[in-house]
Amino acid sequence: ESSRPLLIVIVIIFLIFGVAAVIVVFLKRKYGNDRGMITKDIPKTVYVEIKKCYLKPEEVSFLKSLAKVLPAEFVAYPKVGVDNLVQPKNDKVLYNTILSQYIDVCVFLRTTMEPILAIDLFSAVEQQMKKLHPNVIKAMQTVKIPLIQYQIAEEYNLIELRTKVIEAMPSKMVAMLKDKVKNDTNF
């Protein structure tokens, strides 16, 4: 008779776990295992519209100026997701803090698309400057991708821009450029 309350408690616990398991199975079937719990059904309507201004005019101006000063071995892309540049190594919690972050401009080695340099653009005019998340800065340091900040302007001094970009590049890239110039027979 003294085991009867214990038996009732065990039955209640099993019922709770059983109901929870049924709910989990139902939710997994309905939403799948996707991170965002996105429905597997194709929606009838997706309420989105095209961004008419992917980049601000001053960001476009910066990209054009950067394209003029970058050596031919390099290419620059705007708004590169940090998760496309780094991957987690043990600590997924810290990695998740940078998943939705992006680098304003990333310079890649054209032949391998290896990221060489990250550029954070800022505007002195804006009241609230967009600041990179501290974990993004630390991630760039960890993987040894140099990060420079550059102020957006209406016009750019191309010599100054080129100097700042080349000085910020990893020394192995600068050495590669010097070797190429030294070995170029067109001069």
C-alpha positions in Angstrom: 0.0 0.0 0.0 2.9 2.4 0.6 4.1 1.9 -3.0 0.8 3.1 -4.4 1.7 6.9 -4.2 5.1 6.2 -5.7 3.4 4.3 -8.5 1.1 7.2 -9.2 4.1 9.7 -9.3 5.9 7.4 -11.8 2.8 7.1 -14.0 2.4 10.9 -14.0 6.0 11.4 -14.9 5.7 8.9 -17.8 2.6 10.7 -19.0 4.3 14.1 -19.0 7.3 12.7 -20.9 5.0 10.9 -23.3 3.0 14.1 -24.1 6.3 16.1 -24.4 7.6 13.5 -26.9 4.4 13.6 -29.0 4.6 17.5 -29.1 8.3 17.4 -30.1 7.6 14.8 -32.9 4.6 16.9 -34.1 6.7 20.1 -34.2 9.6 18.4 -36.0 7.3 17.1 -38.7 5.6 20.4 -39.1 8.6 22.7 -39.0 11.5 20.4 -39.8 14.9 20.5 -38.2 15.9 23.9 -39.7 17.4 26.5 -37.5 14.7 29.0 -38.0 11.8 26.5 -37.6 10.7 27.3 -41.1 7.7 25.4 -42.4 8.4 22.7 -45.0 5.2 23.7 -46.9 5.7 26.1 -49.7 3.9 29.3 -48.8 1.3 30.8 -51.1 2.7 34.3 -50.7 6.0 35.5 -49.3 5.7 39.1 -48.2 9.0 40.7 -49.3 10.1 43.4 -51.8 13.4 44.1 -53.5 15.8 46.4 -51.7 16.0 49.3 -54.1 19.2 50.6 -52.4 21.5 47.7 -51.6 24.4 50.1 -51.1 24.3 53.8 -50.2 25.6 56.0 -53.0 28.7 56.8 -50.9 29.4 53.1 -50.4 29.2 52.6 -54.2 31.6 55.5 -54.6 34.0 53.9 -52.2 33.8 50.6 -54.0 34.5 52.3 -57.4 37.5 54.1 -55.9 38.8 50.9 -54.3 38.5 49.0 -57.6 40.7 51.6 -59.2 43.5 51.3 -56.6 43.4 47.5 -56.0 46.1 45.5 -57.9 44.6 43.2 -60.5 45.3 40.2 -58.2 42.6 41.3 -55.8 38.8 41.8 -55.9 36.5 43.5 -53.4 32.9 42.6 -52.4 30.5 44.6 -50.3 28.5 43.3 -47.3 30.2 40.0 -46.8 28.7 37.9 -44.0 31.2 37.1 -41.3 30.0 33.5 -41.3 31.3 33.3 -44.9 34.7 34.2 -43.7 35.1 32.2 -40.5 33.7 28.9 -39.1 33.3 27.7 -35.6 36.1 25.9 -33.8 34.6 24.4 -30.7 32.8 27.5 -29.4 29.4 27.7 -31.2 27.9 30.0 -28.6 30.4 32.8 -29.4 30.2 32.0 -33.1 26.4 32.5 -33.0 26.9 36.1 -31.8 28.5 37.0 -35.1 26.3 35.0 -37.5 24.2 37.9 -38.6 27.1 40.4 -38.8 28.8 41.5 -41.9 31.9 43.3 -43.1 31.3 46.4 -45.2 33.9 45.5 -47.8 36.1 42.4 -48.0 39.1 42.2 -50.3 39.9 38.7 -51.7 42.8 37.2 -53.6 41.2 36.8 -57.0 42.7 33.4 -57.9 41.7 31.6 -54.6 39.1 33.9 -53.1 41.1 33.9 -49.9 40.0 36.8 -47.7 42.9 39.2 -47.4 41.5 42.4 -45.9 38.3 43.6 -44.2 37.2 47.2 -44.4 34.8 48.8 -42.0 33.3 52.0 -43.4 32.0 54.7 -41.2 30.5 58.1 -41.6 31.3 61.1 -39.5 28.0 62.7 -40.4 25.8 60.0 -38.9 24.8 60.5 -35.3 24.9 56.8 -34.6 27.9 55.2 -36.1 27.5 51.5 -36.9 30.1 49.8 -34.9 31.4 46.3 -35.5 30.5 43.8 -32.8 33.5 43.2 -30.6 33.3 39.5 -31.3 33.6 40.3 -35.1 36.8 42.3 -34.4 38.2 39.4 -32.3 37.2 36.8 -34.9 39.1 38.8 -37.6 42.1 39.0 -35.4 42.0 35.3 -34.6 42.0 34.3 -38.3 44.5 37.0 -39.1 42.4 39.0 -41.5 43.5 42.6 -41.1 40.6 45.0 -40.4 40.8 48.7 -41.2 38.3 51.5 -40.8 37.8 54.0 -43.5 35.7 57.1 -43.4 33.1 57.5 -46.2 33.6 60.6 -48.3 32.2 62.1 -51.4 35.6 61.8 -53.2 38.7 59.8 -52.3 42.4 60.5 -52.6 43.3 57.4 -54.6 47.0 57.5 -53.6 46.0 57.7 -49.9 43.4 54.9 -50.3 45.9 52.7 -52.1 48.6 53.3 -49.5 46.3 52.5 -46.6 45.0 49.3 -48.3 48.5 48.0 -49.2 49.9 48.8 -45.8 47.1 46.9 -44.1 47.5 43.8 -46.3 49.3 40.8 -44.9 53.1 41.0 -45.5 53.0 37.8 -47.6 50.6 39.5 -50.1 52.8 42.7 -50.2 55.8 40.5 -50.9 53.9 38.6 -53.7 53.1 42.0 -55.3 56.7 43.1 -55.0 58.0 39.9 -56.6 55.5 40.3 -59.4 56.7 43.8 -60.1 60.3 42.8 -59.9 59.9 39.9 -62.3 57.7 41.7 -64.7 59.5 42.0 -68.0 57.2 44.7 -69.4 59.2 47.4 -67.6 
